Amino acid sequence: MTPTQRTALMGHWWPEACAAQGWDCHDRELRLRVLSDAVGRPLESASELDSGPDIDLVLRHFALLKDQVLTETADAGSRRRLNFRIQQLSAELGELNGKQGSPLGYALALTMDAWDTRDFDSLSLHQLEQLRNTLTDRLRAKRRALKANEPERRAA
């Protein structure tokens, strides 16, 4: 769990769920029991939560405790994280290639070539993972190529 997620858990999510249920938000044993129920395994500390799927499960569970219905699919958190990373990688590749325009331009071109679509929402989770991996590999290759050409630029 990231420090930001820990702050949100202890400062907002847990107290709000407790208020909705009429629980004491300072009851550590209760908090660990509820968190364990949310992730489906026993926890000895909230620090054992990972920053991805576990947090998604906790948020969904707390929303139920607060009587808020979530209409997201089970993989919505993973899709958000993949889309964010794809946007970062695409923007960096676009900059390294000297291209102006949309930060997603590079990723959109790959998506069009591979799956004949420009709509990230239509891609499966597996396809988004493939796209992220392709962008990561191309960024590494681009960085290596730039680093290999660095001595030539200094000598010139």
C-alpha positions as CSV (number, residue, x, y, z in Angstrom):
1,M,0.0,0.0,0.0
2,T,1.4,3.4,-0.9
3,P,1.7,6.2,1.7
4,T,-1.1,8.1,0.0
5,Q,-3.4,5.1,0.1
6,R,-2.6,4.5,3.8
7,T,-3.5,8.1,4.6
8,A,-6.8,7.8,2.6
9,L,-7.6,4.4,4.3
10,M,-7.0,5.6,7.8
11,G,-8.2,9.2,7.4
12,H,-11.2,8.8,5.1
13,W,-12.3,5.4,3.9
14,W,-12.3,3.6,7.2
15,P,-13.9,6.4,9.3
16,E,-16.6,6.9,6.7
17,A,-17.4,3.1,6.6
18,C,-17.4,3.1,10.5
19,A,-19.8,6.1,10.6
20,A,-22.2,4.4,8.2
21,Q,-22.1,1.2,10.3
22,G,-22.0,2.9,13.8
23,W,-18.7,1.4,14.6
24,D,-15.8,2.8,16.6
25,C,-13.2,3.8,14.0
26,H,-10.4,3.4,16.6
27,D,-11.0,-0.4,17.1
28,R,-7.9,-1.9,15.5
29,E,-9.2,-5.5,15.8
30,L,-12.4,-4.6,14.0
31,R,-10.5,-2.8,11.3
32,L,-8.3,-5.8,10.6
33,R,-11.3,-8.2,10.6
34,V,-13.1,-6.0,8.1
35,L,-10.0,-5.6,5.9
36,S,-9.4,-9.3,6.1
37,D,-13.0,-9.9,5.0
38,A,-12.5,-7.5,2.1
39,V,-9.4,-9.2,0.7
40,G,-10.4,-12.7,1.6
41,R,-7.4,-13.6,3.7
42,P,-6.3,-12.9,7.3
43,L,-4.3,-9.8,7.9
44,E,-2.2,-8.9,10.9
45,S,-1.6,-5.4,9.7
46,A,-3.1,-3.0,7.1
47,S,0.5,-2.7,5.7
48,E,0.0,-6.2,4.2
49,L,-2.4,-4.8,1.6
50,D,-0.9,-4.3,-1.8
51,S,-1.4,-1.1,-3.7
52,G,-3.4,-2.7,-6.6
53,P,-6.0,-5.4,-6.4
54,D,-6.2,-5.4,-2.5
55,I,-7.0,-1.7,-2.5
56,D,-9.7,-2.2,-5.2
57,L,-11.3,-4.9,-3.0
58,V,-11.1,-2.7,0.1
59,L,-12.8,0.2,-1.7
60,R,-15.6,-2.0,-3.0
61,H,-16.1,-3.5,0.4
62,F,-16.2,-0.1,2.1
63,A,-18.6,1.2,-0.5
64,L,-21.0,-1.7,0.3
65,L,-20.6,-0.9,4.0
66,K,-21.5,2.7,3.2
67,D,-24.5,1.5,1.1
68,Q,-23.0,2.9,-2.1
69,V,-23.5,0.7,-5.1
70,L,-20.5,0.5,-7.4
71,T,-21.2,-0.2,-11.0
72,E,-17.6,-0.7,-12.0
73,T,-16.5,-4.0,-13.4
74,A,-14.1,-6.1,-11.2
75,D,-11.1,-5.2,-13.4
76,A,-11.8,-1.5,-13.4
77,G,-8.9,-0.7,-11.1
78,S,-6.5,-2.7,-13.2
79,R,-7.8,-1.0,-16.4
80,R,-7.3,2.5,-14.8
81,R,-3.7,1.6,-13.8
82,L,-2.9,0.2,-17.2
83,N,-4.4,3.2,-19.0
84,F,-2.4,5.6,-16.8
85,R,0.9,3.7,-17.5
86,I,0.1,3.5,-21.2
87,Q,-0.4,7.3,-21.3
88,Q,2.9,7.9,-19.5
89,L,4.9,5.6,-21.7
90,S,3.3,6.9,-24.9
91,A,4.0,10.5,-24.0
92,E,7.6,9.7,-23.2
93,L,8.1,7.8,-26.5
94,G,6.5,10.7,-28.4
95,E,8.9,13.1,-26.8
96,L,12.0,11.0,-27.5
97,N,10.9,10.6,-31.1
98,G,10.4,14.4,-31.4
99,K,6.7,14.1,-32.1
100,Q,4.2,16.8,-31.0
101,G,0.6,16.2,-30.4
102,S,-1.5,13.9,-28.3
103,P,0.4,12.1,-25.5
104,L,-1.5,9.0,-26.6
105,G,-0.5,9.3,-30.2
106,Y,2.1,6.6,-30.1
107,A,-0.1,4.2,-28.2
108,L,-3.1,4.9,-30.5
109,A,-1.0,4.2,-33.6
110,L,0.1,0.8,-32.1
111,T,-3.5,0.0,-31.1
112,M,-4.7,0.8,-34.6
113,D,-2.1,-1.4,-36.2
114,A,-2.6,-4.3,-33.8
115,W,-6.3,-4.3,-33.2
116,D,-7.8,-2.0,-35.7
117,T,-9.3,0.4,-33.1
118,R,-8.5,3.7,-31.5
119,D,-10.8,3.0,-28.5
120,F,-8.9,1.8,-25.4
121,D,-12.1,0.9,-23.7
122,S,-12.8,-1.8,-26.3
123,L,-9.5,-3.5,-25.6
124,S,-9.5,-6.5,-23.2
125,L,-7.3,-6.4,-20.1
126,H,-4.9,-8.8,-21.8
127,Q,-4.6,-6.5,-24.8
128,L,-4.0,-3.5,-22.6
129,E,-1.2,-5.5,-20.8
130,Q,0.3,-6.3,-24.3
131,L,0.2,-2.7,-25.3
132,R,1.9,-1.6,-22.0
133,N,4.6,-4.3,-22.5
134,T,5.2,-3.2,-26.1
135,L,5.5,0.4,-25.1
136,T,7.8,-0.5,-22.2
137,D,10.1,-2.6,-24.6
138,R,10.2,0.2,-27.2
139,L,11.0,2.8,-24.6
140,R,13.9,0.7,-23.3
141,A,15.2,0.2,-26.8
142,K,15.0,3.9,-27.5
143,R,16.8,4.8,-24.3
144,R,19.5,2.2,-25.1
145,A,19.9,3.6,-28.6
146,L,20.2,7.1,-27.3
147,K,22.7,6.1,-24.7
148,A,24.8,4.2,-27.3
149,N,24.9,7.3,-29.5
150,E,25.8,9.7,-26.6
151,P,29.7,9.3,-27.0
152,E,29.4,10.1,-30.7
153,R,27.5,13.3,-30.0
154,R,30.2,14.4,-27.4
155,A,33.0,13.6,-29.8
156,A,31.4,15.7,-32.6
